[in-house]
Amino acid sequence: MGQKTSPIGFRTGITLGWQSTWFAPKQSYGDFLVEDQRIREYVDQRFNRKMPKGAVAKAEIIRTRNEVNVTLHSGRPGVVIGPRGGEVDKLREELEALTGRKVTVNVIEIKEPDLNAALVGQSIAEQLAKRASFRRTMKQYCESAMNAGAKGVKVTCSGRLGGAEMSRTETQKLGSIPLHTLEANVDYATATARTTYGAIGVKVWIYKGKFGEKIEQVERKRRRPPRRMPPGAMPPRAQNPAPASPVPARGEPASGPVSPAPKVEGPSS
């Protein structure tokens, strides 16, 4: 049977850090775990499901004895922070009411959103919910990630694609994705597009190179699509074309100056 596993969980504790950092006795472990999940779900509903969207990709939680430190990684930190930090203060008060503990909120900007699997997955799901073409959308985001410096991208969409009666799975892949290599920095995320004809699942893998390597942007030349002409239209002619010389019809004299026939001299009679 298949031996697939999540690239994030596969590398956690080896080359990736934990998304929740705290220690708890046995009787409190379950309560803290459920509380972490509630915080993440609340942040997701607040910034990724309502307008204006803050594009929060990850929430890291660190606990001390009496305090909870929440760090949000966002592609649009201005929306999360708000004018004069008003949104952050409001979020902190709401999380304190949710958990009953003192909460500190920090916001970190994601420099390159095209290299973050969670943000790419959310963007694809939004496009699919707006009834965009799934093939064009997948190809567009794959090329954007490669232009941003990724070494490999894979996007999988599964469900009633294009409103078809029978669900199917479509995959778009560029570059390489070394899933078995623990040194490889592979980002993975899932998203769901809620459409009128059912839910469409989106999975995104982005390979950024080995851990510690510097990511360099690669500018790829985009192929120019062929110009579409309406049926029956003539292609555009060249500027100032040279006039073509008319071809005389059969049996007609050619136009232009006619040279006189040469005189033939012979013996006079």
Residue pairs with C-beta under 8 A, 6 or more apart in sequence:
6 188
7 179
7 186
7 187
7 188
7 205
8 16
8 187
8 188
10 179
10 182
11 182
11 186
12 18
12 19
14 182
15 182
15 183
15 185
15 211
19 58
19 59
19 60
19 61
20 36
20 60
20 61
20 62
20 63
21 60
21 61
21 62
21 63
22 32
22 61
22 62
22 63
24 32
24 63
32 63
35 99
36 61
38 98
38 99
39 59
39 61
39 68
39 70
39 95
39 98
39 99
40 59
40 61
42 94
42 95
42 98
43 56
43 59
43 70
43 72
43 91
44 56
46 54
46 91
46 94
47 53
47 54
47 55
47 56
47 72
47 74
47 79
47 80
48 54
48 55
48 56
48 122
52 79
53 76
53 79
54 74
54 76
54 77
54 79
54 80
55 74
55 75
55 76
55 79
55 110
55 113
55 119
55 122
56 72
56 73
56 74
56 80
57 73
57 74
57 75
57 110
57 116
57 118
57 119
57 189
58 72
58 73
58 118
59 70
59 71
59 72
59 73
60 70
60 71
60 73
61 68
61 69
61 70
61 71
62 68
62 69
62 71
63 69
66 101
66 102
67 101
67 102
67 103
67 104
68 95
68 99
68 101
68 102
68 103
68 104
69 103
69 104
69 106
70 95
70 103
70 104
70 105
70 106
71 105
71 106
71 107
71 108
72 80
72 105
72 106
72 107
72 108
73 108
73 110
74 80
74 107
74 108
74 109
74 110
75 109
75 110
75 113
75 116
75 119
77 107
77 108
77 109
79 87
80 87
80 88
80 91
80 107
81 87
81 88
81 107
82 88
82 90
88 105
88 107
91 105
92 103
92 104
92 105
95 103
95 105
96 102
96 103
110 116
110 119
112 148
112 149
112 215
113 119
113 120
114 120
114 141
114 144
114 145
114 147
114 148
114 150
115 145
115 148
115 149
115 150
115 187
115 206
115 208
115 215
116 187
116 189
116 206
117 187
117 188
117 189
117 204
117 205
117 206
118 187
118 189
118 191
118 204
120 141
120 145
120 155
120 189
120 204
120 206
121 189
121 190
121 191
121 202
121 203
121 204
122 191
123 141
124 137
124 138
124 141
124 155
124 157
124 191
124 193
124 202
124 204
125 191
125 192
125 193
125 200
125 202
126 193
127 137
128 134
128 137
128 157
128 193
128 195
128 200
128 202
129 193
129 194
129 195
131 195
133 162
134 157
134 161
134 162
134 170
134 200
135 170
135 172
138 155
138 157
138 170
138 172
139 172
141 153
141 155
142 153
142 155
142 172
142 173
142 174
143 174
143 220
143 222
145 153
145 174
145 206
146 153
146 174
146 175
146 218
146 220
147 217
147 218
147 219
147 220
148 215
148 217
149 208
149 215
149 216
149 217
149 218
150 175
150 206
150 207
150 208
150 215
151 175
151 176
151 207
151 208
151 209
152 173
152 174
152 175
152 176
152 177
152 178
152 205
152 206
152 207
153 172
153 173
153 174
153 175
153 177
153 204
153 205
153 206
153 207
154 171
154 172
154 173
154 174
154 177
154 203
154 204
154 205
155 171
155 172
155 173
155 202
155 203
155 204
155 205
156 169
156 170
156 171
156 172
156 202
156 203
157 169
157 170
157 171
157 200
157 201
157 202
158 167
158 168
158 169
158 170
158 200
158 201
158 203
159 167
159 193
159 195
159 198
159 199
159 200
159 201
160 166
160 167
160 195
160 197
160 198
160 200
161 167
161 168
161 170
161 200
163 195
163 197
167 198
175 207
176 207
177 186
177 205
177 207
178 184
178 186
178 207
179 186
179 205
183 210
183 211
184 207
184 209
184 210
184 211
185 207
185 208
185 209
185 210
185 211
185 213
186 205
186 206
186 207
186 208
187 204
187 205
187 206
187 208
188 203
188 204
188 205
188 206
189 203
189 204
190 201
190 202
190 203
190 204
191 201
191 202
191 204
192 199
192 200
192 201
192 202
193 199
193 200
193 201
193 202
208 215
209 215
229 235
246 255
248 254
248 255
